[in-house]
Amino acid sequence: MGAQYLARLAGMSTPISLRSRLGSLKAFGGELPVFNTDAAPDEPMSLLIEWVTAAIDADVVQPHAMALATSTMRGEPSNRTLLLKDVDLEAVWFASLSSGPKGDDIAQNPRAALLLYWREQGRQIRIVGAVEPGPREVSEADFLARSPRSRAGAIAGPQSEPLTDFEAAVDVARARFEREPDYVPNDWTAYRVVPDSVEFWQAERARDQVRLRYRRDGDRWTKELLWP
Ligand SMILES: Cc1cc2nc3c(=O)[nH]c(=O)nc-3n(C[C@H](O)[C@H](O)[C@H](O)COP(=O)(O)O)c2cc1C
């Protein structure tokens, strides 16, 4: 705990521990969607598209922010937030540089877990599957759709390495785009995660929850409700 925080607590007539403040927080407020699992489809991808669409329609803040977990061949895990780029009936898409730590992980161990969490709707989706680069033209279109600043940022220096002379490197990157507006770095990659497990989680009122998990079984899916 930080020294300043402890000093502030000492000045309080009744110090409240962080543990008790955390314990008293409300889980969910407001109206939550109803998840009718009886009406759920036989495969998860159309339901995934339906939930993402509903999150956008409900003005959830950053409905496209998702966590991507990867690990090295030796099982060293890491996790980070990325933007969801698309969902189709086969795969979930994100885009990044293949040359950074997550790209190294994927090259060593082409498996990933994704997590979407929409607090306003009390919804979570957990996805596990195989991850692979999509067709080159999808990566190129994704990169060219980025803002000039974020394109320059992506090529200015090696992602996740210690920062050196950022402004100068961004100027060099900008100059490159002035000469070559359609330049796309080879390592910009639209990745697709092909799920073999997708779990839909819906909070109901304060504490209850409904969980429906789909698992791939050859070219079919099985689905089952899970204990909370
Ligand atoms: C809301 C949000 C969205 C992000 N979107 C992306 C993205 O789409 N692609 C990306 O490469 N990094 C994105 N990042 C940055 C990553 O979290 C991460 O810092 C970066 O990709 C380096 O990850 P790595 O060192 O594990 O390879 C985003 C971060 C946040 C907080």
The ligand as a Tripos MOL2 file, in Angstrom:
@<TRIPOS>MOLECULE
LIG
   31    33     1     0     0
SMALL
NO_CHARGES

@<TRIPOS>ATOM
      1 C1         -8.7420   -0.1660  -25.3940 C.3       1 LIG1
      2 C2         -7.4320   -0.6520  -25.9840 C.ar      1 LIG1
      3 C3         -7.3880   -1.0850  -27.2980 C.ar      1 LIG1
      4 C4         -6.1950   -1.5600  -27.8530 C.ar      1 LIG1
      5 N1         -6.2230   -2.0340  -29.1400 N.ar      1 LIG1
      6 C5         -5.0980   -2.5760  -29.6710 C.ar      1 LIG1
      7 C6         -5.1440   -3.1900  -30.9600 C.ar      1 LIG1
      8 O1         -6.2050   -3.2830  -31.6150 O.2       1 LIG1
      9 N2         -3.9880   -3.7190  -31.4490 N.ar      1 LIG1
     10 C7         -2.8060   -3.6760  -30.7430 C.ar      1 LIG1
     11 O2         -1.7920   -4.1630  -31.2550 O.2       1 LIG1
     12 N3         -2.7460   -3.1260  -29.5130 N.ar      1 LIG1
     13 C8         -3.8670   -2.5780  -28.9490 C.ar      1 LIG1
     14 N4         -3.8300   -2.0420  -27.6740 N.ar      1 LIG1
     15 C9         -2.5230   -2.0590  -26.9460 C.3       1 LIG1
     16 C10        -2.2970   -3.4500  -26.3270 C.3       1 LIG1
     17 O3         -3.0600   -3.5870  -25.1260 O.3       1 LIG1
     18 C11        -0.8070   -3.7300  -26.0050 C.3       1 LIG1
     19 O4         -0.2770   -2.6860  -25.1980 O.3       1 LIG1
     20 C12         0.0580   -3.8670  -27.2610 C.3       1 LIG1
     21 O5         -0.6260   -4.5440  -28.3140 O.3       1 LIG1
     22 C13         1.3650   -4.6260  -26.9370 C.3       1 LIG1
     23 O6          1.0460   -5.9390  -26.5260 O.3       1 LIG1
     24 P1          2.1410   -7.1240  -26.4240 P.3       1 LIG1
     25 O7          3.3720   -6.4940  -25.7660 O.co2     1 LIG1
     26 O8          1.5160   -8.1390  -25.5430 O.co2     1 LIG1
     27 O9          2.4130   -7.6260  -27.8090 O.co2     1 LIG1
     28 C14        -5.0030   -1.5650  -27.0860 C.ar      1 LIG1
     29 C15        -5.0520   -1.1300  -25.7490 C.ar      1 LIG1
     30 C16        -6.2430   -0.6980  -25.2000 C.ar      1 LIG1
     31 C17        -6.2740   -0.2970  -23.7360 C.3       1 LIG1
@<TRIPOS>BOND
     1     1     2 1
     2     2     3 ar
     3     2    30 ar
     4     3     4 ar
     5     4     5 ar
     6     4    28 ar
     7     5     6 ar
     8     6     7 ar
     9     6    13 1
    10     7     8 2
    11     7     9 ar
    12     9    10 ar
    13    10    11 2
    14    10    12 ar
    15    12    13 ar
    16    13    14 ar
    17    14    15 1
    18    14    28 ar
    19    15    16 1
    20    16    17 1
    21    16    18 1
    22    18    19 1
    23    18    20 1
    24    20    21 1
    25    20    22 1
    26    22    23 1
    27    23    24 1
    28    24    25 2
    29    24    26 1
    30    24    27 1
    31    28    29 ar
    32    29    30 ar
    33    30    31 1
@<TRIPOS>SUBSTRUCTURE
     1 LIG1         1 GROUP 0 **** ****
